[in-house]
Amino acid sequence: MEDQVYFHVKTGMTVGITEADGNWWIADVLNVEHRENESIPSRFRVAEVGSGFITWVDANRVTHIVPTL
């Protein structure tokens, strides 16, 4: 299996999320959910940075990890 960006995402990280139409947004990861008996994330509960809107996103929509300073 190819190494995907979302394999490395953990709670507290800031990530870039890309929509199917190519639009993207930045969010803080609040929670990581894994499939039963697997270590690979299946989805993330995130808070959109600009508005604070909280939602769940599928893990494969996370395309970037924003580095911390």
FIKOLZA-1660 file (N, C-alpha, C; in steps of 0.1 Angstrom, whole numbers, plus 5000, padded with zeros to 4 digits):
% residues 69
   i   px   py   pz ch aa at
   1 5009 4988 5000  A  M  N
   1 5000 5000 5000  A  M CA
   1 5009 5012 5000  A  M  C
   2 5005 5022 4992  A  E  N
   2 5013 5034 4991  A  E CA
   2 5011 5043 5003  A  E  C
   3 5022 5049 5008  A  D  N
   3 5022 5058 5019  A  D CA
   3 5014 5071 5016  A  D  C
   4 5003 5073 5023  A  Q  N
   4 4994 5084 5021  A  Q CA
   4 4996 5094 5032  A  Q  C
   5 4994 5107 5029  A  V  N
   5 4995 5118 5039  A  V CA
   5 4987 5115 5052  A  V  C
   6 4975 5111 5050  A  Y  N
   6 4966 5109 5062  A  Y CA
   6 4971 5098 5071  A  Y  C
   7 4980 5089 5067  A  F  N
   7 4985 5079 5076  A  F CA
   7 4992 5085 5088  A  F  C
   8 4997 5098 5086  A  H  N
   8 5006 5104 5096  A  H CA
   8 4999 5115 5104  A  H  C
   9 4986 5117 5102  A  V  N
   9 4978 5127 5109  A  V CA
   9 4975 5123 5123  A  V  C
  10 4977 5132 5133  A  K  N
  10 4973 5129 5147  A  K CA
  10 4965 5141 5152  A  K  C
  11 4958 5138 5163  A  T  N
  11 4950 5149 5170  A  T CA
  11 4959 5161 5173  A  T  C
  12 4954 5173 5170  A  G  N
  12 4961 5185 5173  A  G CA
  12 4969 5191 5161  A  G  C
  13 4970 5183 5151  A  M  N
  13 4977 5188 5138  A  M CA
  13 4967 5197 5131  A  M  C
  14 4973 5206 5122  A  T  N
  14 4966 5214 5113  A  T CA
  14 4968 5208 5099  A  T  C
  15 4957 5206 5091  A  V  N
  15 4958 5199 5079  A  V CA
  15 4951 5207 5068  A  V  C
  16 4955 5204 5055  A  G  N
  16 4948 5209 5043  A  G CA
  16 4938 5198 5038  A  G  C
  17 4926 5202 5035  A  I  N
  17 4916 5192 5031  A  I CA
  17 4911 5197 5017  A  I  C
  18 4912 5188 5007  A  T  N
  18 4908 5191 4993  A  T CA
  18 4895 5184 4990  A  T  C
  19 4886 5192 4985  A  E  N
  19 4873 5188 4981  A  E CA
  19 4874 5181 4967  A  E  C
  20 4863 5174 4963  A  A  N
  20 4863 5167 4950  A  A CA
  20 4864 5177 4938  A  A  C
  21 4859 5190 4940  A  D  N
  21 4860 5200 4930  A  D CA
  21 4873 5207 4929  A  D  C
  22 4882 5204 4938  A  G  N
  22 4895 5210 4938  A  G CA
  22 4897 5221 4948  A  G  C
  23 4886 5226 4953  A  N  N
  23 4887 5236 4964  A  N CA
  23 4893 5230 4976  A  N  C
  24 4900 5238 4985  A  W  N
  24 4906 5233 4997  A  W CA
  24 4904 5243 5008  A  W  C
  25 4906 5237 5020  A  W  N
  25 4904 5245 5032  A  W CA
  25 4914 5239 5043  A  W  C
  26 4916 5247 5054  A  I  N
  26 4925 5244 5064  A  I CA
  26 4917 5241 5077  A  I  C
  27 4921 5230 5084  A  A  N
  27 4914 5227 5096  A  A CA
  27 4923 5221 5107  A  A  C
  28 4919 5222 5119  A  D  N
  28 4926 5216 5130  A  D CA
  28 4919 5202 5133  A  D  C
  29 4927 5192 5136  A  V  N
  29 4922 5179 5138  A  V CA
  29 4919 5177 5153  A  V  C
  30 4906 5174 5156  A  L  N
  30 4901 5173 5169  A  L CA
  30 4901 5158 5174  A  L  C
  31 4899 5149 5164  A  N  N
  31 4897 5135 5168  A  N CA
  31 4901 5127 5155  A  N  C
  32 4907 5115 5158  A  V  N
  32 4910 5106 5147  A  V CA
  32 4903 5093 5149  A  V  C
  33 4896 5088 5139  A  E  N
  33 4888 5076 5140  A  E CA
  33 4894 5065 5131  A  E  C
  34 4896 5053 5137  A  H  N
  34 4902 5042 5129  A  H CA
  34 4891 5031 5127  A  H  C
  35 4893 5024 5116  A  R  N
  35 4884 5013 5114  A  R CA
  35 4887 5002 5125  A  R  C
  36 4878 4994 5127  A  E  N
  36 4880 4983 5137  A  E CA
  36 4892 4974 5134  A  E  C
  37 4900 4972 5143  A  N  N
  37 4912 4963 5142  A  N CA
  37 4922 4969 5132  A  N  C
  38 4923 4982 5129  A  E  N
  38 4932 4987 5120  A  E CA
  38 4939 4999 5126  A  E  C
  39 4951 5002 5122  A  S  N
  39 4959 5013 5127  A  S CA
  39 4958 5025 5117  A  S  C
  40 4952 5023 5105  A  I  N
  40 4951 5034 5095  A  I CA
  40 4938 5042 5098  A  I  C
  41 4939 5055 5098  A  P  N
  41 4927 5064 5101  A  P CA
  41 4917 5062 5090  A  P  C
  42 4904 5063 5094  A  S  N
  42 4893 5062 5084  A  S CA
  42 4887 5076 5082  A  S  C
  43 4887 5084 5093  A  R  N
  43 4881 5098 5092  A  R CA
  43 4886 5106 5103  A  R  C
  44 4884 5119 5102  A  F  N
  44 4889 5129 5112  A  F CA
  44 4878 5138 5115  A  F  C
  45 4877 5142 5128  A  R  N
  45 4868 5153 5132  A  R CA
  45 4876 5165 5132  A  R  C
  46 4872 5175 5125  A  V  N
  46 4880 5187 5123  A  V CA
  46 4872 5200 5126  A  V  C
  47 4880 5210 5129  A  A  N
  47 4874 5224 5130  A  A CA
  47 4880 5233 5120  A  A  C
  48 4872 5238 5111  A  E  N
  48 4877 5247 5100  A  E CA
  48 4883 5259 5107  A  E  C
  49 4895 5263 5103  A  V  N
  49 4903 5273 5110  A  V CA
  49 4896 5287 5109  A  V  C
  50 4891 5291 5098  A  G  N
  50 4885 5304 5097  A  G CA
  50 4872 5306 5104  A  G  C
  51 4863 5296 5104  A  S  N
  51 4850 5297 5110  A  S CA
  51 4848 5290 5123  A  S  C
  52 4856 5279 5125  A  G  N
  52 4854 5271 5137  A  G CA
  52 4844 5260 5135  A  G  C
  53 4838 5259 5123  A  F  N
  53 4828 5249 5119  A  F CA
  53 4834 5235 5121  A  F  C
  54 4827 5227 5129  A  I  N
  54 4832 5213 5132  A  I CA
  54 4825 5203 5124  A  I  C
  55 4832 5194 5118  A  T  N
  55 4826 5183 5109  A  T CA
  55 4836 5171 5109  A  T  C
  56 4831 5160 5103  A  W  N
  56 4839 5148 5101  A  W CA
  56 4842 5148 5086  A  W  C
  57 4855 5144 5083  A  V  N
  57 4859 5143 5069  A  V CA
  57 4865 5129 5067  A  V  C
  58 4864 5124 5055  A  D  N
  58 4870 5111 5052  A  D CA
  58 4885 5113 5051  A  D  C
  59 4893 5104 5056  A  A  N
  59 4907 5105 5057  A  A CA
  59 4914 5108 5044  A  A  C
  60 4909 5103 5033  A  N  N
  60 4916 5105 5020  A  N CA
  60 4914 5119 5015  A  N  C
  61 4906 5127 5021  A  R  N
  61 4905 5141 5017  A  R CA
  61 4916 5150 5023  A  R  C
  62 4923 5145 5033  A  V  N
  62 4934 5152 5038  A  V CA
  62 4946 5151 5029  A  V  C
  63 4950 5162 5023  A  T  N
  63 4961 5161 5013  A  T CA
  63 4974 5168 5017  A  T  C
  64 4973 5176 5029  A  H  N
  64 4985 5183 5033  A  H CA
  64 4985 5183 5049  A  H  C
  65 4997 5183 5054  A  I  N
  65 4999 5185 5068  A  I CA
  65 5006 5199 5069  A  I  C
  66 5000 5208 5077  A  V  N
  66 5006 5221 5078  A  V CA
  66 5017 5221 5089  A  V  C
  67 5029 5224 5086  A  P  N
  67 5040 5224 5096  A  P CA
  67 5038 5234 5107  A  P  C
  68 5042 5230 5119  A  T  N
  68 5042 5239 5131  A  T CA
  68 5055 5247 5131  A  T  C
  69 5054 5259 5137  A  L  N
  69 5066 5267 5138  A  L CA
  69 5073 5265 5151  A  L  C
% end
